[in-house]
Amino acid sequence: MMGYSTEAEVRESKYDTSLNNIAGTGEEGTAKIAAAIKYADGRIDYYCNSKYVVPFSPVPDYINGVSVILANLWLYRRSDVVNKAVKEAAEAVLEELKEIRDGDGTVPDLSSSSGDVEFYSPIEESKFGTGVLK
């Protein structure tokens, strides 16, 4: 499975240039970022699997952005650098993911993704429907 974000997207995120110093370069840096993306995508799937069929394919823009933010959080947490912007962004998206998990939220841009996203019905234990969400 491909990740919801890429190494380039994580490295090019808007937070600051210290991320590249934290992640490193070469194979070691690539491995750190791959682990960060794996962490981020696992969190996303955990929070979204009660409402959506995961992994998402195609990947909605919102999910891509959340993956980048959570990957940044993972990398910063493993360093001695504190990045307030990453922490605040991560706290915000984690709250949104909890709302999705609890049935009070939706993935905002599913209508703009190419293709259909399937929803999961725990009652019927089957996939059903697609549509435009708020």
N, C-alpha and C positions, 0 to 999 in steps of 0.2 A: 504494500500500500504506500502510495505517495503521501507525504505529509500535507497538512493544511497550509503550510507556509514553506518557504525555501530558505536556504542559507543566505542567499543574496538579500531576500526581504528582511531577514532578521538583522543582518549586518547594516543594511541601509535604513533601518528604522530611524525615526526622527528624534530619538531621545538625546543622544550625544555621541561623540566620537570615542569615548572611553570604552564602549562596548567592544570594539575591535581589539583593544588592549586586553580586556578581560577574557575574551574568547580565545585570543591567540590566532596564529596563522597556520597555514599548512595543514597537515593531516590531523594534528592535535586540535586545532581550532575547528576544523570541519567536524570532528568527532564530538566536541563539546556542543556545538550548535545542533548537531543531529540529536544528541541526547536532550537538549533543551526543547526542541520541536516535538520529540516523542513525549516528553512530560506534558507539554502544552496540549497536544492533541489528545492525550489520555484524559486530561482534565475536561476538555471539551466534550469528548464522547461520554464520559461519566455523567456530566450534567444534562446532556441532551438525549441520552438513550431512552428515557422514559417517554419522550414525545416524538422523536424522529428516529428513522432508521439510520444508524451510523455504521461505518464512516460515511460522511457526506460525499456525494459524488453527483454532479460537480460540486466544487467547494464554493459556497456563497461568500461574497466579499466580506461580510461581517465575521464569518468563521475564520477567514484568512487573517483578518486584523486581530482577532482575539488570539489566534495562535502566535502571531508575532509578539504581542504584548506579553503573553504568558511565558514565551521562550525568553524574552528579555528579563522577566522577573527571575526565572530559574538561573540565568547566567549571573545576574547581579547578586542574588542570594548566596552564590558560591564564591563571592569575592569580598574584599573589604571595602568596596566602593558602594556608597549609598546613593541611590538615584530616586529622588522624591517623585519625579514625574512618572517613572515606571511603576513605582509602588502605588501611586494614586490611580493610574490607569488600570493596573491589575486589580486593585480593590473594586473599581467600578465594574469591570467586565465580570469579575467573579460574582458580584451581586446580581448582575443581569443573568448569568448562567444559573444561579440558584433560583431565580424567578422562572426561568425556562423549566428547570427540573421540577419545581413545585406546581407547574401548570399555570402560572400567572404571567408568563412572558412568552415571546416567540422570537425566532431568528428574524431580525428586521428586514433583511433584504432578499428573502427567498424569491420574491416575485421578479427580482432583477437578475437572478442567476439563470444561466442557460440550462434548460432541462427541468425535469420535475424532481421534486424532493418528496420522498415518501414519508408518511406519518405512521407511527406505530400505535396500535390500539391494544393496550394491555387487557382490556375486557375480552376482545375477540381473539387476542393473540395472533393478529394478522396485520398486514400492511393495508392501508386504505388511503385513497384520495390524494389529491394535490390541490393547491390553491394559493391565493394571494393572502398573505398574512399581514397584520399591521406593521 
